[in-house]
């Protein structure tokens, strides 16, 4: 069966944040007898060139808050404008998986360089990415490996390496954590610059038993054992990452058999490009469950607003407004990162979105913006605004509710203003 326009739109929403008409037309011109050509197109991140960090993120800013504001704007604008925004989507995934926090790390340019490392490895080899993450300056500070020394081993990084980053709960023992912590002693970074340096006088060279093997384990060897050498752990890690990527790109409950089908090939090569390509080509990815299965995260919501309105991250005040929606940029709530769906559907977060939508409305209404709605019927006005925000056609329930609200408002100025806000809060605009 040929790939449908609905399937292409779904693919673009999940990989490029929104459905850009030009991109949809580009995909429709491909060979659509299978999903291969469309998936290869959205994954062609080479078209982004080699995006580098601006000079201001190569060193510590004179004003930490101003640097944070600029960092928020830089990343949101990249998500909106890159030729292949999927690279930024995957970078966001790794930021929420291998977590560090801007204000916890204390040096914003270290966080920006960590994000850049994720960007450069987002679709590369998972073993390589994990090794680079382990000695990244922001991570060394965030999970305390910067101060992990023999005689007083710190278990923070060793524990999260297995519990949250590679294996999941139940696939290691406390003895494995202790051994890994000792193995990572001496892999440090000293104040003030926290440049990774191996300090041999701080390293525990004695034997340690890790996953049943006793030897003088060194830190990076523990990652290689999990992701390369030990076939049992390698498959567990492959299943863990496959499931997490499926939940990020498709929906939170992969059907029986999906992970079973995808994980073995990933375990064989740890190639993230190959794994993601197979996820995006899988028939279940285009099921009704998948198409209706994810709520936009606040960051994705903001990216969509920037794209459809033409407003920039600076215009929207993303650096401070995003926090009210529940997702502060560069600052996950804890080392477990952000969760999908219900995590965003609470009173506080939804109130934050409503406040955000209202602030966007005021900007759209400047200089007589959307005064053309005054002359339209209620139904035509609703369809016009829904099309503006990329969610046309609306469901019958949403469309009827918006038409009724528009009809009940007698003041034309308020009718247009409230319609804009309500459309940004429609269920369709919250769906990824």
Long-range contacts (C-beta under 8 A, 24 or more apart in sequence): 2-32, 2-33, 3-32, 3-33, 3-34, 3-35, 3-38, 6-291, 7-35, 7-286, 8-32, 8-38, 10-286, 10-290, 10-291, 11-35, 11-38, 11-39, 11-42, 11-280, 11-286, 12-42, 13-432, 14-89, 14-249, 14-250, 14-280, 14-294, 14-432, 15-42, 15-43, 15-85, 15-86, 15-89, 15-249, 15-280, 16-42, 16-84, 16-85, 16-86, 16-89, 17-79, 17-80, 17-85, 17-89, 17-300, 17-303, 17-304, 17-307, 18-303, 18-304, 18-307, 18-308, 18-390, 19-390, 20-307, 34-281, 35-280, 35-281, 35-286, 36-281, 39-277, 39-280, 39-281, 40-277, 42-84, 42-86, 42-280, 43-84, 43-86, 43-123, 43-273, 43-276, 43-277, 43-280, 44-84, 45-84, 45-86, 45-87, 45-122, 45-123, 47-83, 47-84, 48-82, 48-83, 48-84, 48-87, 51-78, 51-82, 51-87, 51-119, 52-116, 53-112, 53-113, 53-116, 57-108, 57-109, 57-112, 57-113, 57-116, 58-109, 58-113, 59-109, 60-107, 60-108, 60-109, 61-108, 61-109, 64-108, 67-108, 67-109, 68-102, 68-108, 68-319, 68-330, 69-319, 71-102, 71-108, 71-111, 71-112, 71-329, 71-330, 72-313, 72-318, 72-319, 72-322, 72-329, 72-330, 73-312, 73-313, 73-314, 73-318, 73-319, 75-115, 75-329, 76-299, 76-302, 76-303, 76-306, 76-312, 76-313, 76-318, 76-329, 77-306, 77-312, 77-313, 79-299, 79-303, 80-303, 80-306, 80-307, 87-119, 87-122, 87-123, 88-119, 90-122, 90-123, 90-272, 90-276, 91-115, 91-118, 91-119, 91-122, 92-299, 93-122, 93-245, 93-248, 94-118, 94-121, 94-122, 94-129, 95-330, 95-332, 96-332, 96-337, 96-338, 97-164, 97-165, 97-244, 97-337, 98-129, 98-130, 98-133, 98-139, 98-165, 99-142, 99-164, 99-332, 99-334, 99-335, 99-336, 99-337, 100-136, 100-138, 100-139, 100-141, 100-142, 100-143, 101-142, 101-330, 101-331, 101-332, 102-329, 102-330, 102-331, 103-331, 104-141, 104-142, 104-331, 105-138, 105-141, 105-142, 106-141, 107-137, 107-138, 107-141, 107-194, 108-330, 110-137, 110-138, 110-141, 110-194, 111-138, 111-330, 113-137, 113-138, 114-138, 114-139, 115-330, 122-272, 123-272, 123-273, 123-276, 124-271, 124-272, 124-273, 125-269, 125-270, 125-271, 125-272, 126-227, 126-237, 126-241, 126-266, 126-270, 126-271, 126-272, 127-223, 127-224, 127-227, 127-228, 127-270, 129-272, 130-165, 130-166, 130-223, 130-227, 131-220, 131-223, 131-224, 133-165, 134-161, 134-184, 134-187, 134-219, 134-220, 134-223, 135-187, 135-196, 136-196, 137-189, 137-193, 137-194, 137-195, 137-196, 140-187, 140-188, 140-189, 140-194, 140-196, 141-189, 141-194, 142-335, 143-335, 145-184, 145-187, 145-188, 145-189, 146-188, 146-189, 146-190, 146-194, 147-188, 148-181, 148-184, 148-185, 148-186, 148-187, 148-188, 149-185, 149-186, 149-188, 149-199, 149-202, 150-182, 150-185, 150-186, 150-202, 150-203, 150-204, 151-204, 153-178, 153-181, 153-182, 153-184, 153-185, 153-204, 154-181, 155-181, 157-181, 157-184, 158-183, 158-184, 158-222, 160-335, 161-222, 161-223, 161-226, 162-226, 164-335, 164-336, 164-337, 166-223, 166-226, 166-227, 166-237, 166-240, 166-241, 167-226, 167-233, 167-236, 167-237, 167-240, 168-236, 168-240, 171-233, 171-236, 172-211, 175-209, 176-210, 176-211, 178-208, 179-208, 179-209, 179-210, 179-217, 179-222, 180-210, 180-217, 180-219, 180-222, 182-206, 182-208, 182-217, 183-208, 183-210, 183-217, 183-218, 183-219, 183-221, 183-222, 184-219, 184-222, 185-219, 186-219, 187-219, 187-220, 227-270, 228-270, 231-267, 234-267, 235-263, 235-264, 235-267, 237-267, 238-263, 238-264, 238-266, 238-267, 238-270, 239-263, 239-267, 241-266, 241-275, 242-266, 242-275, 242-279, 245-275, 245-276, 245-279, 246-279, 247-340, 248-340, 249-276, 249-279, 249-280, 249-285, 250-279, 250-282, 250-284, 250-285, 250-290, 250-293, 250-294, 251-289, 251-290, 251-293, 251-294, 252-293, 252-294, 252-340, 252-341, 253-289, 253-293, 254-284, 255-284, 258-282, 258-284, 292-431, 293-341, 294-340, 294-341, 294-431, 294-432, 295-340, 295-341, 295-344, 295-345, 295-430, 295-431, 295-432, 296-344, 296-429, 296-430, 296-431, 296-432, 297-327, 297-338, 297-340, 297-344, 297-432, 298-322, 298-325, 298-326, 298-327, 298-344, 298-349, 298-352, 298-353, 299-327, 299-329, 300-432, 301-325, 301-353, 301-356, 301-429, 301-430, 302-356, 304-389, 304-390, 304-429, 305-356, 305-357, 305-360, 305-424, 307-390, 308-388, 308-389, 308-390, 309-360, 309-363, 309-364, 311-360, 311-363, 315-363, 316-356, 316-359, 316-360, 316-363, 317-359, 321-352, 321-355, 321-356, 321-359, 323-352, 324-351, 324-352, 324-355, 324-356, 325-349, 325-352, 325-353, 325-356, 326-352, 353-425, 353-430, 354-421, 354-425, 357-421, 357-424, 357-425, 358-421, 360-420, 360-424, 361-417, 361-420, 361-421, 361-424, 364-420, 365-416, 365-417, 365-420, 370-416, 370-420, 371-416, 373-412, 373-415, 373-416, 373-419, 374-412, 374-415, 374-416, 378-403, 378-406, 378-407, 379-403, 381-406, 381-415, 381-416, 381-419, 382-406, 382-419, 382-423, 385-419, 385-420, 385-423, 386-423, 386-426, 386-428, 388-423, 389-423, 389-424, 389-429, 391-423, 391-426, 391-428, 391-429, 394-426, 394-428, 395-427, 395-428, 398-426, 398-427, 398-428, 402-426
